[in-house]
């Protein structure tokens, strides 16, 4: 297993704005927060910060467990993003968590203390590097950070015997990421598709069906936006060039950057943005843009002019994932909670609230009982044809990550 090494500096990640549609995880700049996955903001938790605090040098502590006190202590500590859990009408209780406690007797200490992958990694890093308990039994982080934690040996391998529903019901679309083959260490909480969104009124008859339409149609000059997350914007461009984001080479990456640079130079792309594109798209200042599906679901609910298209070349998808950190005191309870959210009824309740892709098969009938429109929305429950068009950005080495982020930062002016 790869040893932990201090993060290298690379372009800093801009802070994420919030929007009015919903606060919390569903409103954050889903990916612009994540851009500096090896640098800038992440460097705050690097070797310099560790030594300055007198924290011992990090070591690989692969899959280190503590005494599992699940049987004696009926509780589990779960750290998640804000507004990434269903709530009741009073917005004070989480019905699915209450139902889990009622069934199992396990009390869930649910904390909404993840605002940013970079910031959260900085919180956990000193303890994980020192082989200490983080005080958390379950965490939810985005795929690139999940990959990093697995690579460093800072999370525990899951016990499949405690995860019968998760194993049976996990959607094929999410079963085998290259950073966790067979899902030995993680299970997805949600999937996050990246698609093309448009304002029909602002298009004024212009047809948008592919990324090439955004990059090349002179009628859209200055009214197009791409995302400030490298994996999404470059990933869609690779697909448009006929390349697989899961297998691309350095030359392929450079070709995608050159394609985007050409559009920047001629003024076709107005800007690279976090999810503040939502207000511009709703007003019609943007005619079309690269967008996150969770935003599109909510924008469509507010405006009949907003819609989306899945290019024939495909779309990008990432995920937020549940993992058990090293030294967690209640690993079995955490696994039981993971498995609970792979039962159709709790999974449907969660999907109805957060509006991201549900990674659980067999929830459509349950979701229809709650919200028929959500059950028929391919951005929440992709059908087989849509799922087949999804592509994940391949894992990057530390060297690749630094080089690619630097090239993308130069393109975007970050």
C-alpha positions as CSV (number, residue, x, y, z in Angstrom):
1,X,0.0,0.0,0.0
2,X,1.2,3.5,-0.8
3,X,2.9,5.4,2.0
4,X,1.6,8.8,3.0
5,X,3.7,11.7,1.6
6,X,3.2,15.4,2.3
7,X,1.0,17.2,-0.2
8,X,2.6,19.3,-2.8
9,X,1.5,22.9,-3.4
10,X,-0.7,23.5,-6.4
11,X,-3.2,26.2,-7.3
12,X,-5.4,27.0,-4.3
13,X,-9.1,26.2,-4.4
14,X,-11.5,29.1,-4.3
15,X,-14.0,29.2,-1.5
16,X,-17.5,27.9,-2.4
17,X,-20.4,30.3,-2.6
18,X,-23.9,29.2,-1.4
19,X,-27.1,29.7,-3.3
20,X,-30.7,30.4,-2.4
21,X,-32.2,27.1,-3.6
22,X,-31.0,25.3,-0.6
23,X,-28.3,25.7,2.0
24,X,-25.7,23.1,2.9
25,X,-24.2,20.3,0.8
26,X,-26.8,20.6,-1.9
27,X,-26.0,24.3,-2.3
28,X,-22.2,24.2,-2.1
29,X,-19.9,24.6,-5.1
30,X,-19.9,20.9,-5.3
31,X,-16.6,20.6,-7.1
32,X,-14.9,24.0,-7.1
33,X,-14.3,23.3,-3.4
34,X,-12.4,20.3,-4.4
35,X,-10.1,21.6,-7.1
36,X,-6.9,21.6,-5.1
37,X,-7.0,17.9,-4.2
38,X,-3.2,17.8,-3.8
39,X,-2.4,21.4,-3.1
40,X,-3.1,24.9,-2.0
41,X,-5.6,24.5,0.7
42,X,-4.8,20.9,1.2
43,X,-1.2,21.9,2.0
44,X,-2.5,23.4,5.2
45,X,-2.6,19.9,6.5
46,X,0.8,18.9,5.0
47,X,4.1,18.2,6.5
48,X,4.9,21.8,7.4
49,X,1.7,22.2,9.4
50,X,2.3,18.8,11.1
51,X,5.8,19.6,12.2
52,X,4.8,23.1,13.3
53,X,2.3,21.6,15.7
54,X,4.7,19.0,17.0
55,X,2.8,16.2,15.5
56,X,4.9,13.1,14.7
57,X,5.6,12.2,11.1
58,X,2.8,10.4,9.4
59,X,3.0,6.7,8.8
60,X,1.0,4.2,6.9
61,X,-1.4,2.7,9.5
62,X,-3.3,0.5,7.1
63,X,-6.7,-0.4,8.3
64,X,-5.9,0.0,12.0
65,X,-8.9,-0.9,14.2
66,X,-9.6,-0.2,17.8
67,X,-11.5,-2.5,20.1
68,X,-15.0,-2.6,18.5
69,X,-17.3,-1.5,21.3
70,X,-20.5,-1.7,19.2
71,X,-22.0,-4.5,21.3
72,X,-21.5,-2.7,24.6
73,X,-22.0,0.9,23.4
74,X,-25.1,1.3,21.3
75,X,-24.1,4.4,19.4
76,X,-22.4,5.6,16.3
77,X,-20.8,9.0,15.4
78,X,-21.5,10.1,11.8
79,X,-20.0,13.2,10.2
80,X,-21.7,14.5,7.1
81,X,-22.3,17.5,5.0
82,X,-24.9,20.1,6.0
83,X,-28.4,19.5,4.6
84,X,-27.3,16.1,3.3
85,X,-29.9,14.2,5.3
86,X,-33.7,14.1,5.3
87,X,-35.5,16.3,7.8
88,X,-39.1,16.5,9.1
89,X,-41.4,19.5,8.7
90,X,-39.9,21.2,11.7
91,X,-36.4,20.7,10.3
92,X,-35.3,19.5,13.8
93,X,-35.4,15.7,13.3
94,X,-34.1,13.3,10.8
95,X,-36.8,10.7,10.2
96,X,-34.6,8.0,8.7
97,X,-32.0,8.2,11.5
98,X,-34.8,8.1,14.1
99,X,-36.2,5.0,12.4
100,X,-32.8,3.4,12.5
101,X,-32.5,4.0,16.2
102,X,-36.0,2.8,16.8
103,X,-35.2,-0.5,15.1
104,X,-31.7,-1.2,16.3
105,X,-31.4,0.7,19.6
106,X,-28.3,2.4,18.2
107,X,-28.2,6.1,18.9
108,X,-26.7,8.2,16.1
109,X,-24.6,11.2,17.0
110,X,-25.2,13.0,13.7
111,X,-22.9,16.0,13.1
112,X,-23.1,18.3,10.1
113,X,-19.4,19.3,10.3
114,X,-18.3,18.8,6.7
115,X,-18.3,22.1,4.7
116,X,-15.4,21.3,2.4
117,X,-13.4,18.2,1.7
118,X,-10.2,20.2,2.0
119,X,-11.1,21.7,5.4
120,X,-12.4,18.4,6.7
121,X,-9.2,16.6,5.7
122,X,-7.2,19.2,7.6
123,X,-9.3,18.4,10.7
124,X,-8.7,14.6,10.5
125,X,-5.2,14.5,9.2
126,X,-3.2,15.0,12.4
127,X,-5.1,12.3,14.2
128,X,-5.1,9.8,11.3
129,X,-1.4,10.4,10.6
130,X,-0.6,9.7,14.3
131,X,-2.7,6.6,14.4
132,X,-5.3,8.1,16.8
133,X,-9.1,7.9,17.0
134,X,-10.8,10.8,15.2
135,X,-13.9,10.5,17.4
136,X,-15.9,9.6,14.3
137,X,-17.2,6.2,13.3
138,X,-18.4,7.1,9.8
139,X,-17.5,9.9,7.4
140,X,-18.8,11.0,4.0
141,X,-16.2,12.4,1.6
142,X,-15.9,12.8,-2.2
143,X,-14.3,10.1,-4.3
144,X,-10.8,11.7,-4.7
145,X,-10.5,12.2,-1.0
146,X,-11.9,8.7,-0.3
147,X,-9.2,7.4,-2.7
148,X,-6.5,9.3,-0.8
149,X,-7.6,8.0,2.6
150,X,-7.7,4.4,1.3
151,X,-4.3,4.9,-0.3
152,X,-2.7,6.1,2.9
153,X,-4.2,3.2,4.9
154,X,-6.3,5.6,7.1
155,X,-9.7,3.8,6.8
156,X,-10.8,0.3,7.7
157,X,-11.8,-2.5,5.4
158,X,-15.6,-3.1,5.7
159,X,-17.0,-6.4,6.9
160,X,-19.3,-7.7,4.1
161,X,-21.3,-9.8,6.5
162,X,-22.7,-6.6,8.0
163,X,-23.6,-5.2,4.6
164,X,-26.1,-7.6,3.0
165,X,-28.4,-4.9,1.6
166,X,-25.5,-2.7,0.4
167,X,-23.9,-5.6,-1.4
168,X,-27.1,-6.7,-3.0
169,X,-28.6,-3.3,-3.9
170,X,-25.6,-1.2,-4.9
171,X,-26.2,0.1,-8.4
172,X,-23.9,-1.4,-11.0
173,X,-22.9,2.1,-12.0
174,X,-21.0,2.5,-8.7
175,X,-19.8,-1.0,-8.0
176,X,-16.2,-0.9,-9.2
177,X,-14.3,2.5,-9.0
178,X,-10.6,2.2,-9.8
179,X,-9.7,3.6,-6.4
180,X,-11.7,1.0,-4.4
181,X,-12.3,-2.1,-6.6
182,X,-15.3,-4.1,-5.4
183,X,-16.0,-1.5,-2.8
184,X,-13.9,-3.1,-0.1
185,X,-13.6,0.2,1.9
186,X,-16.4,2.5,0.9
187,X,-20.0,2.7,-0.2
188,X,-21.5,5.7,-2.1
189,X,-23.9,8.0,-0.3
190,X,-24.9,9.8,-3.5
191,X,-23.8,10.1,-7.1
192,X,-23.2,13.6,-8.7
193,X,-23.7,13.8,-12.5
194,X,-22.2,16.6,-14.5
195,X,-24.4,17.5,-17.5
196,X,-25.2,20.4,-19.9
197,X,-27.9,22.7,-18.6
198,X,-29.5,25.5,-20.6
199,X,-32.1,28.3,-20.4
200,X,-34.5,27.7,-23.3
201,X,-35.6,31.3,-23.4
202,X,-32.0,32.6,-23.6
203,X,-31.1,30.1,-26.3
204,X,-33.8,31.7,-28.5
205,X,-34.0,28.8,-30.9
206,X,-30.3,27.7,-30.8
207,X,-30.0,24.0,-30.4
208,X,-27.7,22.6,-27.8
209,X,-27.0,18.8,-27.9
210,X,-23.3,18.5,-27.3
211,X,-20.3,20.1,-25.7
212,X,-19.2,21.2,-29.2
213,X,-22.3,23.3,-29.5
214,X,-21.2,25.2,-26.4
215,X,-17.6,25.5,-27.6
216,X,-18.2,26.3,-31.3
217,X,-21.5,27.9,-32.0
218,X,-20.9,31.7,-32.5
219,X,-24.5,32.5,-31.5
220,X,-23.6,31.5,-27.9
221,X,-20.4,33.5,-27.7
222,X,-19.9,34.9,-24.3
223,X,-23.0,33.2,-22.9
224,X,-21.4,29.9,-22.0
225,X,-19.9,28.8,-18.7
226,X,-17.8,25.8,-17.7
227,X,-17.1,24.5,-14.2
228,X,-14.0,25.4,-12.2
229,X,-13.6,21.8,-11.3
230,X,-11.0,20.2,-13.5
231,X,-12.4,16.7,-13.5
232,X,-15.8,17.8,-14.7
233,X,-14.9,20.3,-17.4
234,X,-11.9,18.4,-18.8
235,X,-13.8,15.1,-18.4
236,X,-16.7,16.3,-20.6
237,X,-14.2,17.7,-23.1
238,X,-12.3,14.4,-23.3
239,X,-15.6,12.7,-24.0
240,X,-16.4,15.2,-26.7
241,X,-13.0,14.5,-28.3
242,X,-13.8,10.8,-28.3
243,X,-11.5,10.0,-25.3
244,X,-12.3,8.0,-22.2
245,X,-11.9,10.0,-19.0
246,X,-11.2,6.7,-17.3
247,X,-8.2,5.9,-19.5
248,X,-6.8,9.1,-21.0
249,X,-3.1,9.9,-21.5
250,X,-1.1,13.1,-20.9
251,X,-1.5,13.9,-24.6
252,X,-5.2,13.5,-24.4
253,X,-5.4,15.8,-21.4
254,X,-3.3,18.4,-23.2
255,X,-5.6,18.2,-26.2
256,X,-8.7,18.8,-24.0
257,X,-7.0,21.8,-22.4
258,X,-6.1,23.2,-25.9
259,X,-9.7,22.8,-27.0
260,X,-10.9,24.7,-24.0
261,X,-8.2,27.3,-24.4
262,X,-9.3,28.0,-27.9
263,X,-12.8,28.7,-26.7
264,X,-11.4,31.0,-24.0
265,X,-9.2,32.9,-26.4
266,X,-12.1,33.7,-28.8
267,X,-14.5,34.7,-26.0
268,X,-16.8,31.8,-26.4
269,X,-16.5,30.8,-22.7
270,X,-17.7,33.6,-20.4
271,X,-16.1,32.2,-17.3
272,X,-15.3,29.1,-15.2
273,X,-17.6,29.0,-12.2
274,X,-18.6,27.2,-9.1
275,X,-22.3,26.7,-8.6
276,X,-22.9,30.5,-8.8
277,X,-23.7,29.7,-12.4
278,X,-27.3,28.9,-11.1
279,X,-28.3,32.5,-10.8
280,X,-26.8,33.5,-14.1
281,X,-28.6,30.6,-15.9
282,X,-31.9,31.3,-14.2
283,X,-31.7,35.0,-15.2
284,X,-30.7,34.1,-18.8
285,X,-27.3,35.8,-18.6
286,X,-26.0,32.3,-19.5
287,X,-27.6,30.5,-22.3
288,X,-26.0,27.2,-21.5
289,X,-23.4,25.8,-19.2
290,X,-21.7,22.7,-17.7
291,X,-23.8,22.0,-14.6
292,X,-24.3,19.6,-11.6
293,X,-27.5,17.6,-11.8
294,X,-28.6,18.4,-8.2
295,X,-28.7,22.1,-9.1
296,X,-30.6,21.4,-12.3
297,X,-33.3,19.4,-10.5
298,X,-34.0,22.4,-8.2
299,X,-33.7,25.0,-11.0
300,X,-36.1,23.1,-13.2
301,X,-38.6,23.0,-10.3
302,X,-38.5,26.8,-10.2
303,X,-38.4,27.7,-13.9
304,X,-39.9,26.0,-17.0
305,X,-37.2,27.5,-19.1
306,X,-34.4,25.5,-17.5
307,X,-33.6,22.0,-18.8
308,X,-30.7,19.7,-19.4
309,X,-29.2,17.5,-22.1
310,X,-27.0,14.4,-21.9
311,X,-24.5,14.5,-24.8
312,X,-24.3,11.4,-27.0
313,X,-20.7,11.3,-26.0
314,X,-21.7,10.8,-22.3
315,X,-21.5,12.6,-19.0
316,X,-19.3,12.7,-16.0
317,X,-20.2,11.3,-12.6
318,X,-18.5,11.4,-9.2
319,X,-19.7,10.3,-5.8
320,X,-19.7,11.1,-2.1
321,X,-18.8,8.0,-0.1
322,X,-19.1,6.5,3.4
323,X,-16.0,5.2,5.1
324,X,-15.0,4.1,8.6
325,X,-11.8,5.8,9.8
326,X,-9.0,4.0,11.6
327,X,-9.4,3.5,15.3
328,X,-13.2,4.0,15.1
329,X,-14.8,2.6,18.3
330,X,-18.1,1.5,16.8
331,X,-17.2,-0.1,13.4
332,X,-20.0,-2.7,13.4
333,X,-22.6,0.0,14.2
334,X,-21.3,2.1,11.4
335,X,-21.6,-0.8,9.0
336,X,-25.1,-1.4,10.1
337,X,-26.0,2.2,9.4
338,X,-24.4,2.0,5.9
339,X,-26.4,-1.1,5.2
340,X,-29.7,0.5,6.5
341,X,-29.4,3.2,3.8
342,X,-29.2,0.5,1.2
343,X,-32.7,-0.6,2.0
344,X,-35.2,0.8,-0.5
345,X,-37.4,2.7,1.9
346,X,-34.7,4.7,3.7
347,X,-32.8,5.2,0.4
348,X,-36.0,6.6,-1.2
349,X,-36.6,9.0,1.6
350,X,-33.0,10.3,1.4
351,X,-33.2,10.7,-2.4
352,X,-36.4,12.6,-2.2
353,X,-34.8,15.1,0.0
354,X,-31.3,15.7,-1.4
355,X,-32.1,15.3,-5.2
356,X,-28.8,13.6,-6.2
357,X,-28.4,10.3,-7.9
358,X,-29.5,7.4,-5.6
359,X,-26.9,4.6,-5.8
360,X,-29.4,2.0,-4.5
361,X,-31.3,-0.2,-7.0
362,X,-34.9,-1.0,-6.4
363,X,-36.1,2.3,-4.9
364,X,-38.4,3.6,-7.6
365,X,-41.6,2.3,-6.2
366,X,-40.8,3.6,-2.7
367,X,-39.7,7.0,-4.1
368,X,-42.9,7.2,-6.1
369,X,-44.9,7.0,-2.9
370,X,-43.1,10.1,-1.7
371,X,-42.6,12.1,-4.9
372,X,-43.7,10.7,-8.3
373,X,-41.8,13.4,-10.2
374,X,-38.6,12.4,-8.4
375,X,-39.1,8.7,-9.2
376,X,-39.4,9.6,-12.9
377,X,-36.4,12.0,-12.9
378,X,-33.3,10.4,-14.6
379,X,-31.1,12.8,-12.7
380,X,-32.1,11.1,-9.5
381,X,-32.8,7.6,-10.7
382,X,-30.9,7.1,-14.0
383,X,-32.4,4.4,-16.3
384,X,-30.1,1.8,-17.8
385,X,-29.5,3.8,-20.9
386,X,-28.5,6.9,-19.0
387,X,-26.3,5.0,-16.5
388,X,-24.4,3.5,-19.4
389,X,-23.4,6.9,-20.6
390,X,-21.8,7.8,-17.3
391,X,-18.0,8.1,-17.0
392,X,-15.7,8.6,-14.0
393,X,-12.5,10.5,-14.1
394,X,-9.6,8.1,-13.5
395,X,-7.5,8.2,-10.4
396,X,-4.4,10.4,-10.6
397,X,-1.0,10.0,-9.2
398,X,0.3,12.8,-7.0
399,X,2.5,13.9,-9.9
400,X,-0.3,13.9,-12.4
401,X,-2.6,15.7,-10.0
402,X,-0.2,18.5,-9.5
403,X,0.6,18.8,-13.2
404,X,-3.0,18.7,-14.4
405,X,-4.3,21.1,-11.8
406,X,-1.5,23.6,-12.7
407,X,-2.5,23.4,-16.4
408,X,-6.1,23.8,-15.6
409,X,-5.5,26.8,-13.3
410,X,-3.5,28.5,-16.1
411,X,-6.5,28.0,-18.4
412,X,-9.1,29.3,-15.9
413,X,-6.9,32.1,-14.6
414,X,-7.2,30.8,-11.0
